[in-house]
């Protein structure tokens, strides 16, 4: 039971540090628009790609 004297305050301290880091990240903007980069890499919007016309022979 003596170990609880150390573990309980230590766990509360770790929790407070985690909450402080979370709020610091939120206020600095690190958690804003988390899906933008993920969607950007999936979208295929290449403007340099050439499209085959119906008159072109099929590729082998």
SELO-620267 format. One record per atom (N, C-alpha, C): residue in three letters; x negated, y, z negated. Coordinates in Angstrom, 2 decimals. Each point is the difference from the previous one (the first is absolute). Layout:
NODE   r      px      py      pz
NODE ala       X       Y       Z
...
***
This chain:
NODE   r      px      py      pz
NODE unk   -0.80   -1.19    0.00
NODE unk    0.80    1.19    0.00
NODE unk   -0.85    1.26    0.00
NODE unk   -1.24   -0.13   -0.42
NODE unk   -0.86    1.18   -0.04
NODE unk   -0.33    0.48    1.41
NODE unk    0.06   -0.90    0.96
NODE unk   -0.33    0.38    1.37
NODE unk    1.07    0.92    0.59
NODE unk    1.22   -0.06   -0.52
NODE unk    1.06    0.88    0.47
NODE unk   -0.30    1.47   -0.30
NODE unk   -0.77    0.23   -1.04
NODE unk   -0.38    1.37   -0.35
NODE unk   -0.82    0.62    1.14
NODE unk   -0.72   -0.81    0.72
NODE unk   -0.81    0.48    1.12
NODE unk    0.77   -0.08    1.31
NODE unk    0.74   -1.10    0.22
NODE unk    0.64   -0.23    1.30
NODE unk    1.18    0.94    0.27
NODE unk    0.80    0.30   -1.00
NODE unk    1.17    0.86    0.21
NODE unk   -0.43    1.42    0.38
NODE unk   -0.89    0.65   -0.73
NODE unk   -0.42    1.34    0.44
NODE unk   -0.75   -0.02    1.34
NODE unk   -0.76   -1.07    0.25
NODE unk   -0.70   -0.11    1.26
NODE unk    0.97   -0.13    1.17
NODE unk    1.05   -0.78   -0.17
NODE unk    0.99   -0.15    1.07
NODE unk    0.78    1.29    0.21
NODE unk    0.29    0.72   -1.05
NODE unk    0.68    1.29    0.13
NODE unk   -0.90    0.99    0.71
NODE unk   -1.28   -0.02   -0.30
NODE unk   -0.95    0.89    0.67
NODE unk   -0.10   -0.33    1.48
NODE unk   -0.06   -1.27    0.34
NODE unk   -0.06   -0.40    1.41
NODE unk    1.27    0.41    0.73
NODE unk    1.15   -0.14   -0.63
NODE unk    1.26    0.42    0.59
NODE unk    0.02    1.50    0.24
NODE unk   -0.46    0.77   -0.96
NODE unk   -0.03    1.45    0.16
NODE unk   -0.94    0.43    1.13
NODE unk   -1.14   -0.66    0.12
NODE unk   -0.93    0.30    1.09
NODE unk    0.63   -0.34    1.34
NODE unk    0.71   -1.12    0.09
NODE unk    0.65   -0.40    1.25
NODE unk    1.09    0.99    0.39
NODE unk    0.80    0.45   -0.95
NODE unk    1.04    0.99    0.28
NODE unk   -0.62    1.32    0.40
NODE unk   -1.07    0.41   -0.65
NODE unk   -0.69    1.24    0.35
NODE unk   -0.55   -0.07    1.43
NODE unk   -0.60   -1.14    0.36
NODE unk   -0.52   -0.16    1.36
NODE unk    1.12    0.01    1.03
NODE unk    1.13   -0.61   -0.33
NODE unk    1.13    0.01    0.91
NODE unk    0.49    1.42    0.26
NODE unk    0.18    0.78   -1.04
NODE unk    0.45    1.37    0.17
NODE unk   -1.03    0.86    0.71
NODE unk   -1.27   -0.27   -0.24
NODE unk   -1.06    0.74    0.70
NODE unk    0.04   -0.30    1.50
NODE unk    0.22   -1.27    0.37
NODE unk    0.09   -0.37    1.40
NODE unk    1.24    0.59    0.65
NODE unk    1.10    0.05   -0.73
NODE unk    1.24    0.56    0.56
NODE unk   -0.17    1.49    0.26
NODE unk   -0.59    0.72   -0.93
NODE unk   -0.15    1.45    0.16
NODE unk   -1.04    0.37    1.04
NODE unk   -0.97   -0.89    0.25
NODE unk   -1.01    0.32    1.01
NODE unk    0.45   -0.37    1.40
NODE unk    1.14   -0.70    0.13
NODE unk    0.55   -0.32    1.31
NODE unk   -0.50   -1.29    0.60
NODE unk   -0.62   -0.85   -0.76
NODE unk   -0.53   -1.25    0.54
NODE unk    1.10   -1.01    0.29
NODE unk    1.15    0.16   -0.60
NODE unk    1.08   -0.96    0.19
NODE unk    1.07    0.52    0.97
NODE unk   -0.28    1.08    0.69
NODE unk    0.96    0.55    0.95
NODE unk   -0.16   -0.64    1.36
NODE unk    1.08   -0.23    0.66
NODE unk    0.06   -0.58    1.35
NODE unk   -0.87   -1.24    0.11
NODE unk    0.38   -1.00   -0.72
NODE unk   -0.79   -1.23    0.02
NODE unk    0.28   -0.86    1.22
NODE unk    1.11    0.25    0.71
NODE unk    0.33   -0.83    1.15
NODE unk   -0.45    0.61    1.32
NODE unk   -0.46    1.23    0.00
NODE unk   -0.36    0.66    1.25
NODE unk   -1.11   -0.70    0.75
NODE unk   -1.06   -0.32   -0.67
NODE unk   -1.13   -0.65    0.66
NODE unk    0.35   -1.42    0.42
NODE unk    0.82   -0.67   -0.78
NODE unk    0.38   -1.37    0.35
NODE unk    0.86   -0.02    1.26
NODE unk    0.92    0.94    0.13
NODE unk    0.83    0.05    1.22
NODE unk   -0.80    0.49    1.18
NODE unk   -0.92    0.91   -0.22
NODE unk   -0.78    0.56    1.09
NODE unk   -0.85   -1.07    0.68
NODE unk   -0.51   -0.95   -0.76
NODE unk   -0.85   -1.03    0.60
NODE unk    0.85   -1.03    0.75
NODE unk    1.27   -0.15   -0.38
NODE unk    0.86   -0.97    0.66
NODE unk    0.65    0.53    1.26
NODE unk    0.21    1.30    0.07
NODE unk    0.66    0.59    1.16
NODE unk   -0.96    0.02    1.18
NODE unk    0.48   -0.45    1.15
NODE unk   -0.82   -0.03    1.21
NODE unk    0.45    1.16    0.89
NODE unk   -0.67    1.12   -0.16
NODE unk    0.37    1.16    0.79
NODE unk   -1.21    0.49    0.81
NODE unk   -0.65   -0.92    0.68
NODE unk   -1.14    0.35    0.82
NODE unk    0.49    0.76    1.23
NODE unk   -0.53    1.18    0.21
NODE unk    0.39    0.77    1.17
NODE unk   -0.91   -0.27    1.18
NODE unk   -1.10   -0.69   -0.23
NODE unk   -0.95   -0.28    1.09
NODE unk    0.29   -1.32    0.70
NODE unk    0.94   -0.76   -0.51
NODE unk    0.30   -1.30    0.61
NODE unk    0.70    0.21    1.34
NODE unk   -0.40   -0.77    0.98
NODE unk    0.64    0.09    1.31
NODE unk    1.02   -1.12    0.11
NODE unk    1.14    0.35    0.53
NODE unk    1.06   -0.98    0.16
NODE unk    0.03   -0.46    1.44
NODE unk    0.21   -1.27    0.20
NODE unk    0.02   -0.56    1.35
NODE unk    1.31    0.39    0.68
NODE unk   -0.10    0.39    1.24
NODE unk    1.20    0.31    0.77
NODE unk    0.51   -1.29    0.64
NODE unk    1.24   -0.02    0.42
NODE unk    0.55   -1.22    0.61
NODE unk   -0.71   -0.39    1.29
NODE unk   -0.70    0.94    0.65
NODE unk   -0.68   -0.30    1.27
NODE unk   -1.37   -0.65   -0.21
NODE unk   -0.53    0.03   -1.21
NODE unk   -1.32   -0.57   -0.26
NODE unk    0.06   -1.53    0.05
NODE unk   -1.06   -0.63    0.52
NODE unk   -0.01   -1.48   -0.01
NODE unk   -0.18   -0.51   -1.42
NODE unk    0.52   -1.17   -0.32
NODE unk   -0.14   -0.54   -1.35
NODE unk   -1.45   -0.33   -0.31
NODE unk   -0.37    0.20   -1.27
NODE unk   -1.38   -0.31   -0.43
NODE unk   -0.13   -1.47   -0.28
NODE unk   -1.19   -0.53    0.22
NODE unk   -0.26   -1.42   -0.22
NODE unk   -0.71   -0.20   -1.30
***
